[in-house]
């Protein structure tokens, strides 16, 4: 069969969605269709020299930097891709990629990282953070999101088979789209992240600094625990806000290479996580490094972190909730080997086997 892959956008090759895309492309080497790509952001990554076709959004002003500003055009742009010469379409979607138009003779399998967060359950949070919850601009933003919700549900019926990256996302797909989804967890590179049992006296968090990741809560919590050290890896639009809350015991390293991230993961006494993630690949990478995870007990981490065995799940997404969790964590003992063993459930080999088996069952 001739296959094509569709992905929302390719601005960098280092996110969780891009790691899944890489795994899919290795199984089905195909042309990738995407709304917009950044040649600079893909340098040195797996995607640098692949055949990639971008949409008309690529040609709009400052598209590589301001692509999210063109959100209202995403449905039109994704529908413009002509995929009629392919037998199998695999979309890797957290926004619009699943909306490509296919024929009755084609099989469209969507690996759904999440239904559009900002169009569904995070709508009001998104509007508040963007200062679009009132006024004329707010009215038009709400109108656009209303339109996107309708298109999102409509386009979900173009998909023949859904794969979800967690049970948490499968429930959201069923709620918003009224579709069942097979769960195939994302792959973790267990060859790269190696177990280390000897730990240094610091905690680690690593994330893009965007609002829903709640890095600010973690940093503020450690500012109130000056005797404990926190290392923060990552950058993004929340950088300034996070820096303002950091105490002398918080080291902000900014963006770092995978090798630097791995070295810090291996030596950290604990990995702290405050986001509600659909899966959350970084906590699993921490466990692969033999490092227990302290995470907010909602979303995909409930399926990956074994409470009080490979980490600690706390129930309140707040500064006080994180402080209490760290205090409880330090009264416990964790085995790095148990952390590693749990992470091995999410191996590349297991992903490959499950994904190929599912595609085979859908294309017989």
Buried (B, 14 or more C-beta within 10 A) or exposed (E): EEBBBBBBBBBBBBBBBBBBBBBBBEBBEBBBBBBBBBEEBBEEBBBEEBEBBBBBBBEBEEBBEEBEEBBBBBBBBBBEBEBEEBEBBBBBBBBBBBBBBBEEEBBBBBBBBBBBBBBBBBBEBBBEBEEBBEEEEBEEBBEBBEEBBEBBBEBBEBBBBBBBBBBBBBEBBBEBBEBEBBBBBBBBBBEEBEBBEEBEEBBBBBBBBBBBBBBBBBBBBBBEBEEBBBBBBBBBEBBEEBBEBBEEBBBBBEBBEEEEBBBBBBBBBBBBBBBBBBBBBBBBBBBBBBBBBBBBBBBBBBBBBBBEBBBBBBEEBBBEBBBBBBEEBEEEEBEBEBBBBBBBEBBBEBBBEBBEEBBEEBBE
